[in-house]
Amino acid sequence: MDNLLSGVIGAILGTIVTSIVSYRIFRRQTRIESNRIFLKDIVQVLQRIYVSELYGRKIPDEDINFLVSFKIVAFEDFDVISKELDAINLTIPQYNEGVQKTLGETVTSHLELSAKEELTKQIRNLILKIRKLT
């Protein structure tokens, strides 16, 4: 009887431990997958921003709004890139202002050039941090 009781208790404990481990693995995998989906979207927007600033075009408002809305996502992993996004969100309006000045004056403005260099640097730093997360 003692052997039977010990076996039943061992089987129950084994089932519980296996269930807990499986649940944690599943939760971690879903978090990684959802992070990849979000990061894929932000990388696409960053690529559009990079191409826009590479060719001296104004960065579209919907891309700026996406970056701002991305900050609403409260995953722990994204704290790493949060500061970089803040910096980019501050630099983009300066860059767009420089592009507007350039279009009005037909001469490349100093504001556009300095903001373009800063934006390029910030995007590269952010992409490096995103690569570390994936």
C-alpha positions in Angstrom: 0.0 0.0 0.0 2.9 2.4 0.8 4.5 1.7 -2.6 1.2 2.4 -4.4 0.6 5.6 -2.5 4.2 6.8 -3.1 3.8 6.0 -6.8 0.6 8.0 -7.1 2.1 11.0 -5.3 5.2 10.8 -7.5 3.1 10.7 -10.6 1.0 13.7 -9.5 4.1 15.7 -8.6 5.7 14.7 -11.9 2.6 15.8 -13.8 2.5 19.1 -12.0 6.2 19.9 -12.5 5.9 18.9 -16.2 2.9 21.1 -16.7 4.6 24.1 -15.0 7.7 23.7 -17.2 5.7 23.3 -20.3 3.6 26.4 -19.5 6.7 28.5 -18.9 8.3 27.4 -22.2 5.1 28.1 -24.1 4.8 31.5 -22.5 8.4 32.4 -23.3 8.0 31.3 -26.9 4.8 33.3 -27.4 6.5 36.4 -26.0 9.5 35.9 -28.4 7.1 35.5 -31.3 5.1 38.6 -30.5 8.3 40.6 -30.0 9.4 39.5 -33.5 6.1 40.7 -35.0 6.4 44.1 -33.3 10.0 44.4 -34.1 9.4 43.5 -37.8 6.9 46.3 -38.0 9.2 48.9 -36.4 12.1 47.8 -38.6 10.0 48.4 -41.7 9.1 51.9 -40.5 12.7 52.6 -39.7 13.7 51.5 -43.2 11.2 53.8 -44.8 12.4 56.7 -42.5 16.1 55.9 -43.5 15.3 55.9 -47.2 13.3 59.1 -46.8 16.2 60.9 -45.1 18.7 59.3 -47.5 16.9 61.0 -50.5 16.1 64.2 -48.6 12.4 63.6 -48.5 10.1 64.6 -45.7 9.3 61.8 -43.3 5.5 60.9 -43.5 3.4 61.7 -40.5 2.0 58.1 -40.4 5.6 56.8 -39.8 6.1 59.3 -37.0 2.7 58.3 -35.5 3.6 54.7 -35.7 6.8 55.3 -33.7 4.9 57.2 -31.1 2.2 54.5 -30.9 4.9 51.8 -30.6 6.0 53.4 -27.3 2.6 52.5 -25.9 3.5 48.8 -26.0 4.7 47.9 -22.5 6.8 44.8 -22.9 9.9 44.6 -20.7 12.1 43.8 -23.6 11.3 47.1 -25.3 12.6 49.2 -22.5 16.0 48.8 -24.2 14.9 50.6 -27.3 12.5 53.1 -25.6 15.2 55.8 -25.2 16.3 55.4 -28.8 12.8 55.9 -30.0 12.4 59.0 -27.9 15.6 60.4 -29.5 14.4 59.6 -33.0 11.0 61.1 -32.3 12.7 64.3 -31.3 15.1 64.4 -34.3 12.5 63.7 -37.0 10.6 67.0 -36.6 13.9 68.9 -36.8 14.8 67.0 -40.0 11.4 67.6 -41.5 11.7 71.3 -40.7 15.1 71.3 -42.4 13.6 69.6 -45.5 10.9 72.3 -45.6 13.5 75.0 -45.4 15.5 73.4 -48.2 12.4 73.2 -50.4 11.7 76.9 -49.7 15.3 78.1 -50.3 16.5 75.6 -53.0 19.7 75.3 -50.9 20.3 72.5 -48.4 19.8 73.9 -45.0 22.2 73.4 -42.1 19.3 72.1 -40.0 18.5 69.4 -42.5 22.2 68.2 -42.7 22.8 68.1 -38.9 19.4 66.4 -38.2 20.0 63.9 -41.1 23.4 62.9 -39.6 21.9 62.6 -36.1 18.9 60.6 -37.4 21.1 58.2 -39.3 23.2 57.6 -36.2 20.1 57.0 -34.0 18.5 54.6 -36.5 21.7 52.6 -36.7 21.9 52.4 -32.9 18.3 51.3 -32.6 18.7 48.6 -35.3 21.7 47.2 -33.4 19.6 47.1 -30.2 16.8 45.4 -32.1 19.1 42.8 -33.5 20.3 42.0 -29.9 16.6 41.3 -29.0 16.0 38.9 -31.8 
